[in-house]
Amino acid sequence: MSLASSPPVSTFAGHRTTLRYYDQRRLPKKMRKNPSAYPLFLNQLNEGSPTPKSYKEVIKPFRQMFAREISSQSKDSDISIAKVLLYIAAEDEAFLAFNREIDALSFMRERGNIQDQSDPSETDSEEQLLQVAGKSILEWLSELDAISKQVESELVSRGINSCHSVQVLEAVNTVLFDMRGFKRTTTCLNEDPKYYYLHSALNSRCGTAFLFSVIYIEVCQRLGVPIVGARVGEDFLVWPKTENPEELFEVVTSGKSLFAVVNGKCVDDSDSMASDLTGKSLQDLDVVTNRDIIGIALANLIRVHWRRASKPSPGGVMLTSPLSERNNLRISNFPLLRPQDLRRLAIAAAERLLILEPNNWRLRRDLGMMHYYVRQCREAIQELSICIAFVIDEEESKELTLFVEKLHRLFSLMSSPLDSSDRLAVH
């Protein structure tokens, strides 16, 4: 089987694999000119478009679509939460697939069996640029449409013609958990990044409590029932707009209140702030916007990717793991990402969050420090220098200024041809 015919994979954790960055110019000329050498991306560019030389060129269109959707010129109510979360997944998938293709090409190059069996004249339509895990954005949105229609059928079967919010939510619960077998992730699975992506939750029917909240919002919106949400401690809770919020806390047939069924076990956890909520206190919470919800999703991705990168690999795969361990070209459905790739995903999430909150100097500071941690001094200097202009606290501004000055000196040393050390650090 040629590389061009191997299907793209959209996964984030599992078995061993290795990822490396390679300069595209070092690849064989035959592969560089092959428009389908990277099945998911290069063959989706217009004919005559330059071949991407880095992952930044590959993810650029996805980042642009994200920025356009959440633009400050867009009304918050017009922003599709689901569509934006799918754009986020598409960009991260683009990054992973690009690395896997570079990795596979390098492996074939090592073995000396590079073959080009594809037809250069075959190009895919631009619509495929919007694909996530083999489905278009519209197809993933249709999954939510299908759930909504199933809820409508459930309401009709119960003889309910009105759209009373409580009755709709009860029907949504029946469809999601009883008919479709959805379930929230357990604590041990909360460390797996794939459960933080909307398309993965829809596909595997398993996801974080936050993603279930997004699904409730999207499904009920299609049924004409507005759902609102708020941060409560470390949890994100949703509920329908209702004149009688006390009815949400009444025990239903399952032995739990509707509010508890919708928001998961955090409501029953005595250690959670959500367990103290009542119908009256619910009205005092600060309701979030669509942009806020997208921000929460990105913050979750930053945390889960960075945290996972900091954990030791159970398989012992390090940065220097050889490609020669792979004895065929099939790409694992569950690749185990290297720490630098997980950190790159975390940085990408922080960059998108900064597009959403451009004046958030703390976020910009954190992004700058993340760049420094992965030895991207130029980017760190840029972000931290901008951050200094926004910092309100005078003491922190002084500390950042001193740090940036040291970074400038460090960058000069690292750029010097006389210095070959890669262990420099700011003290």
Phi, psi and omega per residue, in radians:
M1 nan 2.345 3.113
S2 -1.391 2.789 3.138
L3 -1.074 -0.624 -3.086
A4 -1.107 -0.421 -3.089
S5 -1.620 -0.103 -3.138
S6 -1.329 2.329 -3.055
P7 -1.276 2.553 3.064
P8 -1.203 2.617 -3.093
V9 -2.086 2.457 3.130
S10 -2.107 1.509 -3.132
T11 -2.525 2.879 -2.961
F12 -2.294 -0.215 -3.124
A13 -2.774 2.669 3.063
G14 2.537 -2.176 -3.040
H15 -1.189 2.989 -3.061
R16 -1.295 2.429 2.945
T17 -2.689 3.007 -3.128
T18 -2.298 2.475 -3.118
L19 -2.223 2.371 3.121
R20 -2.399 2.667 3.026
Y21 -1.654 2.328 3.097
Y22 -2.341 2.520 3.055
D23 -1.231 2.173 -3.106
Q24 -1.006 -0.511 -3.086
R25 -1.217 -0.286 -3.129
R26 -1.494 -0.170 -3.127
L27 -1.339 2.744 3.131
P28 -0.988 2.485 -3.091
K29 -0.994 -0.626 -3.104
K30 -1.077 -0.694 -3.127
M31 -1.352 -0.536 -3.123
R32 -1.139 -0.591 -3.072
K33 -1.565 -0.108 -3.106
N34 -1.353 1.993 -3.049
P35 -1.197 -0.261 -3.138
S36 -1.957 0.342 3.121
A37 -1.119 -0.545 3.024
Y38 -1.984 1.626 -2.939
P39 -0.924 -0.584 -3.022
L40 -1.495 -0.339 -2.957
F41 -2.220 -1.027 -2.975
L42 -1.077 -0.598 -3.131
N43 -1.401 0.052 3.098
Q44 -1.759 -0.129 3.100
L45 -1.362 2.710 3.102
N46 -1.076 2.596 -3.133
E47 -1.044 2.285 -3.102
G48 1.650 -0.129 3.108
S49 -1.204 2.555 3.129
P50 -1.182 2.533 3.110
T51 -1.231 2.266 3.129
P52 -1.037 2.378 3.124
K53 -1.744 -0.159 -3.131
S54 -2.644 2.904 3.136
Y55 -1.121 -0.463 -3.131
K56 -1.103 -0.626 3.090
E57 -1.228 -0.584 -3.119
V58 -1.215 -0.735 -3.063
I59 -1.474 -0.153 -3.051
K60 -0.951 -0.847 -3.123
P61 -1.105 -0.594 3.122
F62 -1.187 -0.718 3.115
R63 -1.115 -0.662 3.133
Q64 -1.157 -0.695 3.111
M65 -1.136 -0.691 3.091
F66 -1.063 -0.866 -3.104
A67 -1.088 -0.666 -3.136
R68 -1.162 -0.683 -3.094
E69 -1.197 -0.645 -3.077
I70 -1.775 0.290 -3.112
S71 -0.920 2.569 3.126
S72 -1.121 -0.299 3.116
Q73 -1.385 -0.220 3.137
S74 -1.544 2.391 3.035
K75 -1.158 2.465 -3.094
D76 -1.013 -0.683 -3.109
S77 -1.189 -0.334 -3.141
D78 -1.528 -0.172 -3.126
I79 -1.345 2.211 3.089
S80 -1.520 1.940 -3.129
I81 -1.050 -0.808 -3.096
A82 -1.077 -0.764 -3.115
K83 -1.102 -0.742 3.141
V84 -1.136 -0.719 3.120
L85 -1.131 -0.557 3.085
L86 -1.268 -0.610 3.033
Y87 -1.087 -0.704 3.109
I88 -1.065 -0.803 3.128
A89 -1.110 -0.683 -3.129
A90 -1.098 -0.711 3.132
E91 -1.158 -0.783 -3.134
D92 -1.134 -0.645 3.098
E93 -1.155 -0.639 3.101
A94 -1.072 -0.773 3.122
F95 -1.059 -0.811 -3.101
L96 -1.171 -0.771 -3.108
A97 -1.167 -0.667 3.100
F98 -1.050 -0.799 3.126
N99 -1.109 -0.687 -3.135
R100 -1.159 -0.669 3.134
E101 -1.185 -0.734 3.075
I102 -1.065 -0.714 3.131
D103 -1.088 -0.808 -3.119
A104 -1.154 -0.692 3.104
L105 -1.093 -0.711 3.124
S106 -1.136 -0.692 3.127
F107 -1.102 -0.768 3.114
M108 -1.127 -0.625 3.134
R109 -1.134 -0.680 3.109
E110 -1.117 -0.646 -3.118
R111 -1.465 -0.217 3.095
G112 1.248 0.482 -3.115
N113 -2.114 0.653 3.124
I114 -1.194 2.234 3.117
Q115 -2.302 2.531 3.108
D116 -2.063 1.723 -3.093
Q117 -1.899 0.146 -3.096
S118 -1.598 2.816 3.117
D119 -1.685 1.947 -3.093
P120 -1.040 -0.346 -3.116
S121 -1.384 -0.224 -3.115
E122 -1.467 1.977 3.085
T123 -2.227 2.558 -3.140
D124 -1.534 2.823 3.115
S125 -1.274 2.826 -3.134
E126 -1.153 -0.339 3.119
E127 -1.044 -0.543 -3.095
Q128 -1.232 -0.240 3.077
L129 -1.117 -0.416 -3.098
L130 -1.626 0.331 -3.094
Q131 -1.514 2.512 3.046
V132 -2.299 2.083 3.131
A133 0.948 0.718 3.055
G134 1.472 -0.003 3.115
K135 -2.157 2.609 3.085
S136 -1.321 2.869 3.084
I137 -1.005 -0.719 -3.137
L138 -1.105 -0.635 3.119
E139 -1.172 -0.670 3.088
W140 -1.182 -0.677 3.084
L141 -1.148 -0.543 3.090
S142 -1.156 -0.470 3.059
E143 -1.068 -0.720 3.098
L144 -1.206 -0.632 3.073
D145 -1.075 -0.722 -3.122
A146 -1.123 -0.700 3.096
I147 -1.095 -0.734 3.141
S148 -1.079 -0.753 3.127
K149 -1.143 -0.627 3.110
Q150 -1.172 -0.626 3.077
V151 -1.143 -0.717 3.090
E152 -1.028 -0.770 3.125
S153 -1.103 -0.666 3.120
E154 -1.133 -0.688 3.103
L155 -1.137 -0.723 3.120
V156 -1.111 -0.719 3.140
S157 -1.118 -0.427 3.104
R158 -1.568 -0.011 -3.135
G159 1.305 0.438 -3.120
I160 -1.786 2.073 -3.122
N161 -1.800 -0.433 -3.135
S162 -1.481 2.906 -3.141
C163 -1.898 0.969 3.059
H164 -1.168 2.293 -2.984
S165 -1.007 -0.736 -3.109
V166 -1.141 -0.748 3.137
Q167 -1.145 -0.659 3.105
V168 -1.128 -0.781 3.140
L169 -1.102 -0.676 3.090
E170 -1.086 -0.696 3.116
A171 -1.193 -0.671 3.089
V172 -1.070 -0.759 3.114
N173 -1.048 -0.750 3.140
T174 -1.080 -0.786 -3.113
V175 -1.166 -0.814 -3.077
L176 -1.182 -0.913 -2.969
F177 -1.587 -0.643 -3.088
D178 -1.570 -0.807 -3.063
M179 -1.478 -0.733 -3.061
R180 -1.749 -0.164 3.056
G181 1.246 0.477 3.070
F182 -1.176 2.641 3.060
K183 -2.652 2.586 3.099
R184 -1.375 2.634 -3.134
T185 -1.193 2.603 3.029
T186 -1.404 3.012 -3.097
T187 -1.033 -0.715 -3.096
C188 -1.179 -0.505 -3.135
L189 -1.465 -0.214 -3.126
N190 -1.160 -0.205 3.106
E191 -1.569 -0.070 -3.120
D192 -1.573 2.018 -3.065
P193 -1.007 -0.500 -3.041
K194 -1.130 -0.406 3.128
Y195 -1.397 0.056 3.121
Y196 -1.814 0.119 3.133
Y197 -1.955 2.334 -3.042
L198 -1.042 -0.798 -3.093
H199 -1.118 -0.588 3.113
S200 -1.188 -0.692 3.108
A201 -1.123 -0.709 3.118
L202 -1.191 -0.618 -3.098
N203 -1.336 -0.828 -3.092
S204 -1.547 -0.200 -3.100
R205 1.055 0.566 3.110
C206 -2.538 2.280 -3.123
G207 -2.860 3.129 -3.139
T208 -1.279 2.833 3.111
A209 -1.036 -0.612 3.128
F210 -1.094 -0.780 -3.139
L211 -1.145 -0.582 3.057
F212 -1.105 -0.643 3.090
S213 -1.085 -0.714 3.107
V214 -1.108 -0.730 3.128
I215 -1.098 -0.743 3.069
Y216 -1.016 -0.807 -3.123
I217 -1.053 -0.818 -3.079
E218 -1.184 -0.763 -3.114
V219 -1.167 -0.834 -3.112
C220 -1.169 -0.566 3.077
Q221 -1.066 -0.684 3.119
R222 -1.193 -0.390 -3.134
L223 -1.705 0.095 3.105
G224 1.381 0.311 3.118
V225 -1.937 1.864 -3.116
P226 -1.213 2.305 3.112
I227 -2.000 2.370 3.092
V228 -2.031 2.846 -3.121
G229 -2.526 2.862 3.134
A230 -2.718 2.647 3.005
R231 -1.383 2.298 3.056
V232 -2.285 1.749 -3.036
G233 1.115 -2.186 3.125
E234 -1.616 0.005 -3.080
D235 -1.833 2.727 3.037
F236 -2.053 2.094 -3.043
L237 -2.014 2.574 3.106
V238 -2.242 2.708 3.087
W239 -2.831 2.779 3.140
P240 -1.404 2.630 3.011
K241 -1.178 2.144 -3.105
T242 -2.585 2.574 3.113
E243 -1.337 -0.281 -3.125
N244 -2.209 1.347 -3.095
P245 -1.115 -0.327 3.142
E246 -1.089 -0.504 -3.112
E247 -1.168 -0.362 3.104
L248 -1.217 -0.376 -3.074
F249 -1.763 0.068 3.070
E250 -1.345 2.443 -3.116
V251 -1.216 2.277 3.110
V252 -1.765 -3.003 -3.024
T253 -1.063 -0.454 -3.116
S254 -1.317 -0.095 -3.104
G255 1.578 -0.006 3.113
K256 -2.176 2.798 3.052
S257 -1.296 2.749 3.114
L258 -1.079 -0.624 3.121
F259 -1.085 -0.674 3.138
A260 -1.238 -0.672 -3.136
V261 -1.146 -0.712 -3.110
V262 -1.201 -0.682 -3.002
N263 -1.790 0.000 3.048
G264 1.487 -3.014 -2.980
K265 -1.283 -0.128 3.103
C266 -1.080 -0.480 3.139
V267 -1.201 -0.531 -3.134
D268 -1.619 -0.082 -3.117
D269 -1.462 2.033 -3.090
S270 -1.110 -0.375 3.128
D271 -1.453 -0.140 -3.115
S272 -1.665 2.484 3.090
M273 -1.119 -0.411 -3.127
A274 -1.159 -0.427 -3.099
S275 -1.231 -0.295 -3.111
D276 -1.635 -0.019 -3.076
L277 -1.268 2.558 3.028
T278 -2.304 3.050 3.116
G279 -1.039 -0.611 -3.138
K280 -1.267 -0.812 -3.117
S281 -1.197 -0.404 3.125
L282 -1.072 -0.608 -3.099
Q283 -1.274 -0.261 -3.116
D284 -1.605 -0.083 -3.107
L285 -1.321 2.639 3.095
D286 -1.448 1.942 -3.121
V287 -1.261 2.352 -3.098
V288 -1.504 2.817 3.068
T289 -1.661 3.022 3.071
N290 -1.077 -0.685 3.103
R291 -1.114 -0.656 3.099
D292 -1.073 -0.732 -3.124
I293 -1.115 -0.732 3.086
I294 -1.102 -0.678 3.097
G295 -1.085 -0.684 3.095
I296 -1.108 -0.740 3.129
A297 -1.054 -0.747 -3.136
L298 -1.209 -0.698 3.101
A299 -1.084 -0.656 3.085
N300 -1.097 -0.706 3.135
L301 -1.177 -0.701 3.087
I302 -1.003 -0.852 -3.071
R303 -1.133 -0.843 -3.031
V304 -1.216 -0.673 3.136
H305 -1.218 -0.771 -3.108
W306 -1.185 -0.706 3.136
R307 -1.135 -0.724 -3.139
R308 -1.180 -0.599 3.116
A309 -1.156 -0.455 -3.098
S310 -1.476 -0.160 -3.128
K311 -1.571 2.536 3.085
P312 -1.151 2.489 3.140
S313 -1.297 2.251 3.121
P314 -1.100 -0.451 -3.134
G315 -1.588 -0.081 3.127
G316 1.324 0.334 -3.124
V317 -1.357 2.075 -3.121
M318 -1.901 -3.115 -3.103
L319 -1.068 -0.445 -3.075
T320 -1.730 0.251 -3.127
S321 -1.023 2.274 -3.047
P322 -1.319 2.614 3.051
L323 -1.290 -0.361 -3.024
S324 -1.157 -0.192 3.106
E325 -1.215 -0.357 3.140
R326 -1.455 2.184 -3.100
N327 -1.856 0.102 3.006
N328 -2.642 3.061 -3.027
L329 -1.683 0.055 3.140
R330 -1.252 2.311 -3.118
I331 -1.594 2.270 -3.105
S332 -1.055 2.498 3.083
N333 -1.252 -0.291 -3.112
F334 -2.296 1.253 -3.092
P335 -1.223 2.516 3.047
L336 -1.666 1.989 -3.048
L337 -1.397 2.560 3.065
R338 -1.312 2.750 -3.102
P339 -0.955 -0.711 -3.077
Q340 -1.173 -0.497 3.116
D341 -1.313 -0.669 3.068
L342 -1.124 -0.694 3.114
R343 -1.174 -0.618 3.091
R344 -1.110 -0.677 3.087
L345 -1.138 -0.677 3.102
A346 -1.126 -0.737 3.119
I347 -1.121 -0.703 3.116
A348 -1.067 -0.714 3.103
A349 -1.121 -0.694 3.116
A350 -1.153 -0.664 3.116
E351 -1.108 -0.726 3.128
R352 -1.219 -0.629 3.095
L353 -1.129 -0.580 3.113
L354 -1.242 -0.547 3.023
I355 -1.098 -0.650 3.139
L356 -1.270 -0.636 -3.104
E357 -2.234 1.239 -3.019
P358 -1.108 -0.385 -3.104
N359 -1.717 0.162 -3.141
N360 -1.446 1.646 -3.028
W361 -1.203 -0.538 3.114
R362 -1.135 -0.710 3.093
L363 -1.129 -0.724 3.120
R364 -1.132 -0.663 3.080
R365 -1.083 -0.792 3.140
D366 -1.104 -0.700 3.114
L367 -1.105 -0.730 3.098
G368 -1.061 -0.714 3.133
M369 -1.217 -0.573 3.074
M370 -1.136 -0.739 3.080
H371 -1.060 -0.739 3.129
Y372 -1.095 -0.705 -3.101
Y373 -1.075 -0.617 -3.140
V374 -1.665 0.292 3.047
R375 1.143 0.568 3.020
Q376 -1.758 1.339 -3.001
C377 -1.106 -0.714 -3.105
R378 -1.050 -0.827 -3.139
E379 -1.162 -0.662 3.126
A380 -1.088 -0.783 3.126
I381 -1.062 -0.750 -3.111
Q382 -1.085 -0.881 -3.089
E383 -1.169 -0.745 -3.110
L384 -1.214 -0.580 3.102
S385 -1.150 -0.725 3.080
I386 -1.144 -0.692 -3.114
C387 -1.022 -0.698 -3.102
I388 -0.996 -0.607 -3.118
A389 -1.210 -0.381 -3.096
F390 -1.745 -0.300 -3.041
V391 -1.112 2.300 3.123
I392 -1.553 -0.685 -3.107
D393 -1.252 2.118 -3.065
E394 -1.146 -0.698 -3.119
E395 -1.130 -0.753 3.129
E396 -1.169 -0.611 3.104
S397 -1.077 -0.718 3.116
K398 -1.126 -0.761 -3.134
E399 -1.104 -0.746 3.131
L400 -1.148 -0.674 3.129
T401 -1.086 -0.771 3.104
L402 -1.107 -0.705 -3.129
F403 -1.135 -0.736 3.139
V404 -1.142 -0.659 3.089
E405 -1.069 -0.737 3.095
K406 -1.150 -0.645 3.105
L407 -1.111 -0.688 3.091
H408 -1.027 -0.781 3.129
R409 -1.147 -0.703 3.116
L410 -1.093 -0.765 -3.124
F411 -1.113 -0.650 3.104
S412 -1.112 -0.710 3.121
L413 -1.169 -0.732 -3.126
M414 -1.188 -0.501 -3.136
S415 -1.451 -0.217 -3.099
S416 -1.256 2.307 3.124
P417 -1.183 -0.270 -3.133
L418 -1.475 -0.192 -3.077
D419 -1.942 2.112 -3.119
S420 -1.914 0.056 -3.084
S421 -1.298 2.421 3.048
D422 -2.017 0.416 -3.094
R423 -2.045 0.337 -3.133
L424 -1.259 2.575 3.110
A425 -2.605 2.735 3.101
V426 -1.530 2.263 3.134
H427 -1.949 nan nan
